[in-house]
Amino acid sequence: MLHNSYMEIQKKASPDGSYIYLPNSTFRRYWNVDLWKNFFTKLLNTSPGYDGKELLQELRESFQRYMCSNPQLIKKLKELLVKQRSSLCSA
């Protein structure tokens, strides 16, 4: 999705002695690294009893806050969606 290839993950020891899974690839410097790290860390390390709906809602809200924090991001997203729609309709 982000790196144009299948995601490889690595198992890392956490301070409490357990393990967490993280993407093996680094994030590009112009991405919001904290946003994407949080996204993948939470999705790759969910507990079996955790409510998936609540997790997805929390992640959606974090992306929504990020997008709404900068009007230029919304403008760019709209432009990209128009471009995508026109390319899909012409195919």
FIKOLZA-1660 file (N, C-alpha, C; in steps of 0.1 Angstrom, whole numbers, plus 5000, padded with zeros to 4 digits):
% residues 91
   i   px   py   pz ch aa at
   1 5008 4988 5000  A  M  N
   1 5000 5000 5000  A  M CA
   1 5009 5013 5000  A  M  C
   2 5018 5013 5009  A  L  N
   2 5026 5025 5010  A  L CA
   2 5039 5025 5002  A  L  C
   3 5045 5013 5001  A  H  N
   3 5058 5011 4995  A  H CA
   3 5057 5004 4981  A  H  C
   4 5045 5002 4976  A  N  N
   4 5044 4996 4963  A  N CA
   4 5049 4981 4963  A  N  C
   5 5048 4975 4974  A  S  N
   5 5052 4961 4975  A  S CA
   5 5046 4955 4988  A  S  C
   6 5047 4942 4989  A  Y  N
   6 5041 4935 5001  A  Y CA
   6 5048 4940 5013  A  Y  C
   7 5041 4941 5024  A  M  N
   7 5047 4946 5037  A  M CA
   7 5054 4934 5043  A  M  C
   8 5066 4937 5047  A  E  N
   8 5074 4928 5056  A  E CA
   8 5074 4933 5070  A  E  C
   9 5072 4925 5080  A  I  N
   9 5071 4929 5093  A  I CA
   9 5083 4923 5101  A  I  C
  10 5086 4929 5112  A  Q  N
  10 5096 4924 5121  A  Q CA
  10 5091 4924 5136  A  Q  C
  11 5096 4914 5143  A  K  N
  11 5092 4912 5157  A  K CA
  11 5102 4919 5166  A  K  C
  12 5098 4929 5174  A  K  N
  12 5107 4936 5182  A  K CA
  12 5104 4934 5197  A  K  C
  13 5114 4934 5205  A  A  N
  13 5111 4933 5220  A  A CA
  13 5107 4946 5225  A  A  C
  14 5097 4946 5233  A  S  N
  14 5092 4958 5240  A  S CA
  14 5098 4959 5254  A  S  C
  15 5097 4971 5260  A  P  N
  15 5103 4973 5273  A  P CA
  15 5098 4964 5284  A  P  C
  16 5085 4959 5282  A  D  N
  16 5079 4951 5293  A  D CA
  16 5082 4936 5291  A  D  C
  17 5091 4933 5281  A  G  N
  17 5095 4919 5279  A  G CA
  17 5087 4911 5269  A  G  C
  18 5076 4917 5264  A  S  N
  18 5068 4911 5254  A  S CA
  18 5073 4915 5240  A  S  C
  19 5066 4912 5230  A  Y  N
  19 5070 4915 5216  A  Y CA
  19 5059 4923 5209  A  Y  C
  20 5064 4932 5200  A  I  N
  20 5054 4939 5191  A  I CA
  20 5059 4937 5177  A  I  C
  21 5050 4938 5168  A  Y  N
  21 5052 4937 5154  A  Y CA
  21 5052 4951 5147  A  Y  C
  22 5062 4953 5139  A  L  N
  22 5063 4966 5132  A  L CA
  22 5066 4964 5118  A  L  C
  23 5063 4974 5109  A  P  N
  23 5067 4972 5095  A  P CA
  23 5082 4973 5094  A  P  C
  24 5088 4965 5085  A  N  N
  24 5102 4965 5083  A  N CA
  24 5107 4977 5075  A  N  C
  25 5099 4982 5067  A  S  N
  25 5103 4994 5058  A  S CA
  25 5102 5007 5066  A  S  C
  26 5110 5016 5063  A  T  N
  26 5110 5029 5069  A  T CA
  26 5100 5038 5062  A  T  C
  27 5095 5048 5069  A  F  N
  27 5085 5057 5063  A  F CA
  27 5093 5068 5056  A  F  C
  28 5088 5073 5046  A  R  N
  28 5094 5085 5039  A  R CA
  28 5093 5097 5047  A  R  C
  29 5103 5106 5047  A  R  N
  29 5104 5117 5056  A  R CA
  29 5093 5127 5054  A  R  C
  30 5087 5128 5042  A  Y  N
  30 5076 5138 5040  A  Y CA
  30 5062 5132 5044  A  Y  C
  31 5062 5120 5048  A  W  N
  31 5049 5114 5054  A  W CA
  31 5048 5118 5068  A  W  C
  32 5036 5118 5073  A  N  N
  32 5034 5120 5088  A  N CA
  32 5038 5107 5095  A  N  C
  33 5050 5106 5098  A  V  N
  33 5056 5093 5103  A  V CA
  33 5048 5088 5116  A  V  C
  34 5046 5097 5125  A  D  N
  34 5039 5093 5138  A  D CA
  34 5025 5088 5135  A  D  C
  35 5018 5094 5125  A  L  N
  35 5005 5089 5122  A  L CA
  35 5005 5075 5116  A  L  C
  36 5014 5072 5107  A  W  N
  36 5015 5059 5101  A  W CA
  36 5021 5049 5110  A  W  C
  37 5030 5053 5119  A  K  N
  37 5036 5043 5129  A  K CA
  37 5024 5039 5138  A  K  C
  38 5017 5048 5143  A  N  N
  38 5005 5045 5152  A  N CA
  38 4996 5036 5145  A  N  C
  39 4992 5039 5132  A  F  N
  39 4983 5031 5124  A  F CA
  39 4988 5016 5123  A  F  C
  40 5000 5014 5119  A  F  N
  40 5005 5000 5117  A  F CA
  40 5007 4993 5131  A  F  C
  41 5012 5000 5140  A  T  N
  41 5015 4994 5153  A  T CA
  41 5002 4989 5159  A  T  C
  42 4991 4997 5159  A  K  N
  42 4978 4993 5164  A  K CA
  42 4972 4981 5156  A  K  C
  43 4973 4982 5143  A  L  N
  43 4967 4971 5135  A  L CA
  43 4975 4958 5136  A  L  C
  44 4988 4959 5137  A  L  N
  44 4996 4947 5138  A  L CA
  44 4996 4940 5151  A  L  C
  45 4992 4948 5162  A  N  N
  45 4994 4943 5175  A  N CA
  45 4981 4943 5183  A  N  C
  46 4970 4941 5177  A  T  N
  46 4957 4941 5184  A  T CA
  46 4956 4928 5193  A  T  C
  47 4949 4930 5204  A  S  N
  47 4947 4919 5213  A  S CA
  47 4935 4911 5208  A  S  C
  48 4934 4898 5210  A  P  N
  48 4923 4890 5205  A  P CA
  48 4909 4895 5210  A  P  C
  49 4909 4900 5223  A  G  N
  49 4896 4904 5228  A  G CA
  49 4892 4919 5225  A  G  C
  50 4901 4926 5218  A  Y  N
  50 4899 4940 5215  A  Y CA
  50 4888 4942 5205  A  Y  C
  51 4880 4953 5207  A  D  N
  51 4869 4956 5198  A  D CA
  51 4875 4962 5185  A  D  C
  52 4874 4955 5174  A  G  N
  52 4879 4960 5161  A  G CA
  52 4873 4973 5156  A  G  C
  53 4860 4974 5159  A  K  N
  53 4852 4985 5154  A  K CA
  53 4857 4998 5161  A  K  C
  54 4860 4997 5174  A  E  N
  54 4865 5008 5182  A  E CA
  54 4879 5012 5177  A  E  C
  55 4887 5002 5174  A  L  N
  55 4901 5005 5169  A  L CA
  55 4900 5012 5156  A  L  C
  56 4892 5007 5146  A  L  N
  56 4891 5014 5133  A  L CA
  56 4885 5028 5134  A  L  C
  57 4876 5030 5143  A  Q  N
  57 4870 5043 5145  A  Q CA
  57 4881 5053 5150  A  Q  C
  58 4889 5048 5160  A  E  N
  58 4900 5056 5166  A  E CA
  58 4910 5060 5155  A  E  C
  59 4914 5050 5146  A  L  N
  59 4923 5053 5136  A  L CA
  59 4917 5062 5125  A  L  C
  60 4905 5061 5122  A  R  N
  60 4898 5070 5112  A  R CA
  60 4898 5084 5118  A  R  C
  61 4895 5085 5130  A  E  N
  61 4895 5099 5136  A  E CA
  61 4909 5105 5137  A  E  C
  62 4919 5097 5139  A  S  N
  62 4933 5103 5139  A  S CA
  62 4936 5108 5125  A  S  C
  63 4933 5101 5115  A  F  N
  63 4935 5105 5101  A  F CA
  63 4927 5117 5097  A  F  C
  64 4915 5117 5102  A  Q  N
  64 4906 5129 5100  A  Q CA
  64 4911 5141 5106  A  Q  C
  65 4916 5140 5119  A  R  N
  65 4922 5152 5125  A  R CA
  65 4934 5157 5118  A  R  C
  66 4942 5148 5113  A  Y  N
  66 4954 5152 5105  A  Y CA
  66 4950 5159 5093  A  Y  C
  67 4940 5154 5085  A  M  N
  67 4936 5160 5073  A  M CA
  67 4929 5174 5075  A  M  C
  68 4921 5175 5085  A  C  N
  68 4914 5187 5088  A  C CA
  68 4923 5198 5094  A  C  C
  69 4935 5194 5099  A  S  N
  69 4944 5204 5104  A  S CA
  69 4951 5213 5094  A  S  C
  70 4950 5209 5081  A  N  N
  70 4957 5216 5071  A  N CA
  70 4947 5217 5058  A  N  C
  71 4942 5228 5055  A  P  N
  71 4933 5229 5044  A  P CA
  71 4939 5225 5030  A  P  C
  72 4952 5227 5029  A  Q  N
  72 4959 5223 5017  A  Q CA
  72 4959 5208 5015  A  Q  C
  73 4959 5200 5025  A  L  N
  73 4958 5186 5024  A  L CA
  73 4944 5182 5018  A  L  C
  74 4934 5188 5023  A  I  N
  74 4920 5185 5018  A  I CA
  74 4919 5189 5003  A  I  C
  75 4925 5201 4999  A  K  N
  75 4925 5205 4985  A  K CA
  75 4932 5195 4977  A  K  C
  76 4944 5191 4981  A  K  N
  76 4952 5181 4973  A  K CA
  76 4945 5168 4972  A  K  C
  77 4939 5163 4983  A  L  N
  77 4931 5151 4982  A  L CA
  77 4920 5152 4972  A  L  C
  78 4912 5163 4972  A  K  N
  78 4902 5165 4962  A  K CA
  78 4907 5164 4948  A  K  C
  79 4918 5171 4946  A  E  N
  79 4924 5171 4932  A  E CA
  79 4928 5157 4928  A  E  C
  80 4934 5149 4937  A  L  N
  80 4938 5135 4934  A  L CA
  80 4926 5126 4931  A  L  C
  81 4915 5128 4939  A  L  N
  81 4903 5121 4937  A  L CA
  81 4896 5124 4923  A  L  C
  82 4896 5136 4919  A  V  N
  82 4891 5140 4906  A  V CA
  82 4900 5134 4895  A  V  C
  83 4913 5134 4897  A  K  N
  83 4922 5128 4887  A  K CA
  83 4920 5113 4886  A  K  C
  84 4918 5107 4897  A  Q  N
  84 4916 5092 4898  A  Q CA
  84 4902 5089 4891  A  Q  C
  85 4892 5097 4894  A  R  N
  85 4879 5094 4888  A  R CA
  85 4879 5095 4873  A  R  C
  86 4886 5106 4868  A  S  N
  86 4886 5108 4854  A  S CA
  86 4894 5097 4847  A  S  C
  87 4905 5092 4853  A  S  N
  87 4912 5081 4847  A  S CA
  87 4905 5068 4847  A  S  C
  88 4897 5066 4858  A  L  N
  88 4889 5053 4858  A  L CA
  88 4877 5054 4848  A  L  C
  89 4871 5066 4846  A  C  N
  89 4860 5067 4837  A  C CA
  89 4865 5066 4823  A  C  C
  90 4877 5069 4820  A  S  N
  90 4882 5069 4806  A  S CA
  90 4887 5055 4802  A  S  C
  91 4888 5046 4812  A  A  N
  91 4894 5033 4809  A  A CA
  91 4883 5024 4803  A  A  C
% end
